[in-house]
Amino acid sequence: MILKVLISLIFTGAAVQKFNGTVAPNWDRWGYSRRFMYATGIAEVVALALFWSPGLELLGAAVLAAVLLGAVATQIRYREGARHMALSALTLLLVMAQLYRSTVA
């Protein structure tokens, strides 16, 4: 349960940053539109709702993992530093651990 809450807090913070425009300079630098930034924030919120819905947890975790894979791929492509990539990579590991726990339990 602690892992699930931690993942949710990270994604809630990430979605809020997208909706209030805090991360917009990064998205501009990468050449992504503001619409895509907001769509990603919406995807994160929807995925979190699924993540907490009984029977849909795996689907929610899979969507969260897909968002993170996109983030890590973008950060690698644009040669972001390890410090910038660390949270995305760590969160991806947490989501994968939660996916594993959910399928084993």
MIDO-319727 format. One line per 5 residues: number of its first residue (from 1); their letters; for each residue x, y, z of N, C-alpha, C, O. Coordinates in Angstrom, 3 decimals. Layout:
NUM) a) X,Y,Z,X,Y,Z,X,Y,Z,X,Y,Z ~ ...
end
This chain:
1) milkv) 0.825,-1.198,0.000,0.000,0.000,0.000,0.874,1.269,0.000,0.538,2.262,-0.644 ~ 1.987,1.219,0.723,2.885,2.378,0.785,3.429,2.684,-0.611,3.513,3.846,-1.008 ~ 3.789,1.658,-1.340,4.316,1.834,-2.689,3.279,2.500,-3.597,3.605,3.393,-4.379 ~ 2.061,2.064,-3.484,0.984,2.605,-4.307,0.734,4.086,-3.981,0.510,4.899,-4.878 ~ 0.776,4.417,-2.704,0.588,5.812,-2.289,1.744,6.677,-2.789,1.523,7.789,-3.268
6) lisli) 2.964,6.175,-2.681,4.137,6.916,-3.145,4.050,7.191,-4.649,4.296,8.314,-5.090 ~ 3.707,6.185,-5.425,3.539,6.349,-6.870,2.458,7.399,-7.152,2.622,8.250,-8.026 ~ 1.372,7.328,-6.415,0.266,8.271,-6.616,0.676,9.705,-6.291,0.293,10.636,-6.999 ~ 1.444,9.883,-5.238,1.915,11.228,-4.883,2.829,11.796,-5.969,2.728,12.971,-6.322 ~ 3.710,10.961,-6.489,4.623,11.413,-7.554,3.833,11.824,-8.789,4.089,12.882,-9.363
11) ftgaa) 2.884,11.005,-9.199,2.111,11.320,-10.405,1.154,12.490,-10.191,0.899,13.258,-11.119 ~ 0.629,12.630,-8.994,-0.222,13.787,-8.711,0.592,15.064,-8.841,0.136,16.042,-9.435 ~ 1.801,15.054,-8.283,2.682,16.214,-8.405,3.044,16.502,-9.847,3.085,17.660,-10.261 ~ 3.307,15.459,-10.612,3.659,15.630,-12.025,2.491,16.223,-12.814,2.687,17.106,-13.649 ~ 1.284,15.739,-12.550,0.108,16.250,-13.259,-0.138,17.719,-12.891,-0.441,18.534,-13.762
16) vqkfn) -0.010,18.049,-11.626,-0.206,19.438,-11.193,0.792,20.351,-11.895,0.431,21.445,-12.330 ~ 2.040,19.913,-12.010,3.055,20.722,-12.692,2.712,20.943,-14.164,3.016,21.996,-14.725 ~ 2.094,19.972,-14.774,1.688,20.135,-16.175,0.523,21.112,-16.278,0.514,21.982,-17.150 ~ -0.467,20.971,-15.384,-1.652,21.819,-15.460,-1.364,23.277,-15.094,-2.017,24.184,-15.610 ~ -0.389,23.507,-14.205,-0.094,24.898,-13.863,1.048,25.483,-14.701,1.413,26.646,-14.524
21) gtvap) 1.607,24.690,-15.601,2.601,25.178,-16.540,4.033,25.234,-16.023,4.914,25.747,-16.714 ~ 4.281,24.725,-14.839,5.623,24.752,-14.266,6.644,24.090,-15.174,7.775,24.563,-15.286 ~ 6.259,23.003,-15.819,7.199,22.247,-16.660,7.125,22.637,-18.133,7.778,22.017,-18.973 ~ 6.338,23.652,-18.450,6.171,24.068,-19.851,7.497,24.390,-20.544,7.655,24.035,-21.712 ~ 8.456,25.045,-19.884,9.727,25.315,-20.584,10.423,24.041,-21.072,11.031,24.043,-22.142
26) nwdrw) 10.339,22.964,-20.303,10.923,21.693,-20.746,10.213,21.195,-21.994,10.867,20.789,-22.955 ~ 8.892,21.219,-21.994,8.113,20.733,-23.127,8.394,21.575,-24.365,8.476,21.051,-25.477 ~ 8.542,22.884,-24.165,8.886,23.762,-25.294,10.262,23.389,-25.848,10.441,23.297,-27.063 ~ 11.226,23.177,-24.960,12.586,22.828,-25.378,12.605,21.521,-26.167,13.397,21.365,-27.097 ~ 11.742,20.590,-25.798,11.693,19.295,-26.476,10.878,19.353,-27.764,10.868,18.396,-28.538
31) gysrr) 10.199,20.467,-27.994,9.409,20.614,-29.216,8.004,20.044,-29.121,7.355,19.820,-30.143 ~ 7.529,19.808,-27.906,6.173,19.289,-27.721,5.204,20.435,-27.465,5.561,21.430,-26.835 ~ 3.993,20.293,-27.950,2.985,21.345,-27.791,2.431,21.368,-26.367,2.544,20.402,-25.611 ~ 1.839,22.489,-26.039,1.171,22.611,-24.727,-0.016,21.646,-24.655,-0.303,21.090,-23.595 ~ -0.694,21.452,-25.766,-1.825,20.503,-25.772,-1.352,19.106,-25.382,-2.011,18.402,-24.617
36) fmyat) -0.200,18.723,-25.921,0.337,17.401,-25.590,0.722,17.338,-24.111,0.552,16.301,-23.470 ~ 1.241,18.441,-23.570,1.579,18.490,-22.150,0.317,18.292,-21.305,0.310,17.503,-20.359 ~ -0.749,19.017,-21.658,-2.000,18.880,-20.907,-2.611,17.493,-21.089,-3.157,16.925,-20.144 ~ -2.520,16.949,-22.303,-3.038,15.594,-22.555,-2.289,14.567,-21.716,-2.884,13.613,-21.215 ~ -0.983,14.766,-21.564,-0.200,13.859,-20.726,-0.645,13.970,-19.276,-0.757,12.959,-18.583
41) giaev) -0.901,15.188,-18.811,-1.409,15.377,-17.450,-2.746,14.688,-17.247,-2.979,14.069,-16.208 ~ -3.623,14.794,-18.234,-4.924,14.115,-18.158,-4.731,12.608,-18.146,-5.403,11.901,-17.394 ~ -3.819,12.110,-18.971,-3.537,10.667,-18.988,-3.039,10.203,-17.619,-3.395,9.117,-17.160 ~ -2.224,11.019,-16.975,-1.731,10.653,-15.644,-2.863,10.585,-14.629,-2.911,9.665,-13.812 ~ -3.769,11.548,-14.674,-4.896,11.566,-13.735,-5.828,10.379,-13.991,-6.261,9.714,-13.050
46) valal) -6.131,10.117,-15.249,-6.997,8.972,-15.584,-6.326,7.668,-15.169,-6.973,6.784,-14.609 ~ -5.032,7.550,-15.444,-4.299,6.333,-15.059,-4.315,6.149,-13.546,-4.452,5.026,-13.062 ~ -4.177,7.239,-12.796,-4.250,7.130,-11.330,-5.630,6.663,-10.872,-5.743,5.861,-9.944 ~ -6.673,7.163,-11.521,-8.027,6.714,-11.170,-8.168,5.210,-11.417,-8.741,4.491,-10.599 ~ -7.643,4.747,-12.544,-7.679,3.311,-12.838,-6.817,2.535,-11.844,-7.186,1.445,-11.406
51) fwspg) -5.681,3.101,-11.497,-4.734,2.483,-10.572,-5.375,2.191,-9.218,-5.002,1.230,-8.544 ~ -6.337,3.018,-8.823,-7.018,2.842,-7.541,-8.377,2.158,-7.679,-9.066,1.964,-6.678 ~ -8.773,1.791,-8.887,-10.055,1.131,-9.105,-9.887,-0.381,-9.017,-9.053,-0.952,-9.720 ~ -10.668,-1.032,-8.166,-10.571,-2.492,-8.061,-10.796,-3.153,-9.420,-11.755,-2.844,-10.127 ~ -9.911,-4.047,-9.759,-10.003,-4.765,-11.019,-9.338,-4.054,-12.191,-9.127,-4.657,-13.243
56) lellg) -9.010,-2.787,-12.021,-8.387,-2.023,-13.102,-6.988,-1.535,-12.735,-6.383,-0.760,-13.475 ~ -6.486,-1.984,-11.609,-5.175,-1.554,-11.124,-4.073,-1.844,-12.139,-3.209,-1.001,-12.378 ~ -4.101,-3.023,-12.730,-3.058,-3.372,-13.703,-3.101,-2.466,-14.929,-2.055,-2.055,-15.432 ~ -4.288,-2.156,-15.410,-4.428,-1.253,-16.548,-3.884,0.130,-16.182,-3.147,0.735,-16.961 ~ -4.243,0.622,-15.012,-3.736,1.917,-14.556,-2.228,1.926,-14.448,-1.579,2.876,-14.883
61) aavla) -1.661,0.873,-13.870,-0.206,0.785,-13.744,0.454,0.706,-15.114,1.522,1.282,-15.322 ~ -0.165,0.005,-16.040,0.395,-0.097,-17.391,0.399,1.263,-18.086,1.361,1.601,-18.776 ~ -0.659,2.040,-17.913,-0.702,3.381,-18.511,0.347,4.280,-17.854,1.023,5.048,-18.539 ~ 0.484,4.187,-16.528,1.517,4.961,-15.841,2.904,4.591,-16.364,3.742,5.462,-16.595 ~ 3.135,3.305,-16.545,4.429,2.851,-17.072,4.654,3.379,-18.485,5.772,3.769,-18.825
66) avllg) 3.616,3.398,-19.309,3.752,3.908,-20.677,4.103,5.396,-20.670,4.944,5.844,-21.450 ~ 3.457,6.158,-19.786,3.778,7.588,-19.670,5.242,7.752,-19.259,5.953,8.601,-19.798 ~ 5.680,6.947,-18.318,7.068,7.029,-17.853,8.058,6.611,-18.929,9.129,7.206,-19.049 ~ 7.719,5.610,-19.701,8.605,5.205,-20.802,8.761,6.347,-21.807,9.852,6.578,-22.328 ~ 7.674,7.051,-22.071,7.742,8.210,-22.950,8.610,9.308,-22.360,9.380,9.953,-23.072
71) avatq) 8.483,9.515,-21.059,9.300,10.537,-20.398,10.782,10.178,-20.453,11.620,11.016,-20.786 ~ 11.095,8.939,-20.129,12.501,8.511,-20.144,13.065,8.564,-21.567,14.199,8.998,-21.768 ~ 12.285,8.128,-22.544,12.746,8.173,-23.939,13.014,9.613,-24.372,14.014,9.885,-25.036 ~ 12.135,10.529,-24.001,12.337,11.943,-24.333,13.595,12.471,-23.662,14.387,13.174,-24.288 ~ 13.779,12.138,-22.407,14.939,12.628,-21.669,16.243,12.063,-22.233,17.264,12.751,-22.238
76) iryre) 16.217,10.843,-22.696,17.407,10.261,-23.332,17.650,10.935,-24.685,18.774,11.323,-25.005 ~ 16.589,11.066,-25.464,16.717,11.659,-26.801,17.295,13.071,-26.746,18.112,13.448,-27.586 ~ 16.865,13.849,-25.752,17.318,15.233,-25.658,18.478,15.401,-24.682,18.796,16.512,-24.256 ~ 19.094,14.290,-24.342,20.306,14.272,-23.525,20.179,15.068,-22.227,21.059,15.845,-21.858 ~ 19.065,14.850,-21.560,18.893,15.460,-20.244,19.874,14.793,-19.290,20.230,13.628,-19.472
81) garhm) 20.296,15.506,-18.305,21.246,14.952,-17.353,20.634,13.865,-16.481,19.414,13.725,-16.396 ~ 21.496,13.111,-15.845,21.055,12.018,-14.983,20.153,12.534,-13.864,19.213,11.856,-13.450 ~ 20.445,13.726,-13.385,19.625,14.298,-12.317,18.191,14.506,-12.786,17.246,14.275,-12.032 ~ 18.031,14.939,-14.023,16.698,15.168,-14.585,15.970,13.840,-14.813,14.758,13.750,-14.622 ~ 16.707,12.827,-15.217,16.105,11.523,-15.520,15.847,10.670,-14.283,15.059,9.725,-14.333
86) alsal) 16.495,10.994,-13.188,16.457,10.128,-12.011,15.038,9.867,-11.510,14.683,8.719,-11.241 ~ 14.227,10.909,-11.381,12.879,10.712,-10.847,12.032,9.856,-11.782,11.296,8.979,-11.330 ~ 12.135,10.110,-13.085,11.362,9.303,-14.041,11.785,7.841,-13.988,10.939,6.947,-13.959 ~ 13.079,7.600,-13.974,13.582,6.226,-13.951,13.214,5.528,-12.642,12.805,4.367,-12.651 ~ 13.358,6.225,-11.531,13.003,5.642,-10.235,11.511,5.350,-10.161,11.103,4.294,-9.676
91) tlllv) 10.702,6.283,-10.639,9.253,6.067,-10.614,8.864,4.904,-11.512,7.967,4.135,-11.170 ~ 9.524,4.764,-12.654,9.267,3.615,-13.526,9.569,2.313,-12.792,8.804,1.353,-12.887 ~ 10.667,2.278,-12.070,10.993,1.083,-11.280,9.930,0.812,-10.220,9.568,-0.342,-9.990 ~ 9.429,1.861,-9.576,8.380,1.689,-8.568,7.097,1.137,-9.189,6.456,0.249,-8.626 ~ 6.733,1.672,-10.351,5.522,1.194,-11.038,5.705,-0.263,-11.462,4.780,-1.066,-11.337
96) maqly) 6.882,-0.602,-11.958,7.143,-1.994,-12.351,7.080,-2.915,-11.130,6.571,-4.032,-11.219 ~ 7.594,-2.451,-9.998,7.519,-3.245,-8.767,6.061,-3.445,-8.357,5.677,-4.534,-7.930 ~ 5.259,-2.403,-8.485,3.835,-2.514,-8.145,3.127,-3.449,-9.118,2.282,-4.242,-8.703 ~ 3.456,-3.369,-10.396,2.878,-4.298,-11.381,3.234,-5.745,-11.007,2.381,-6.632,-11.045 ~ 4.482,-5.965,-10.652,4.926,-7.302,-10.263,4.167,-7.777,-9.031,3.673,-8.903,-8.994
101) rstva) 4.078,-6.914,-8.024,3.371,-7.279,-6.797,1.917,-7.616,-7.072,1.359,-8.540,-6.481 ~ 1.308,-6.856,-7.976,-0.112,-7.059,-8.282,-0.357,-8.377,-9.019,-1.391,-9.018,-8.831 ~ 0.594,-8.770,-9.849,0.407,-10.007,-10.614,0.755,-11.238,-9.799,0.239,-12.323,-10.066 ~ 1.625,-11.085,-8.805,2.032,-12.211,-7.970,1.029,-12.453,-6.848,0.778,-13.596,-6.466 ~ 0.457,-11.369,-6.322,-0.435,-11.490,-5.159,-1.749,-12.139,-5.483,-2.591,-12.303,-4.600
end
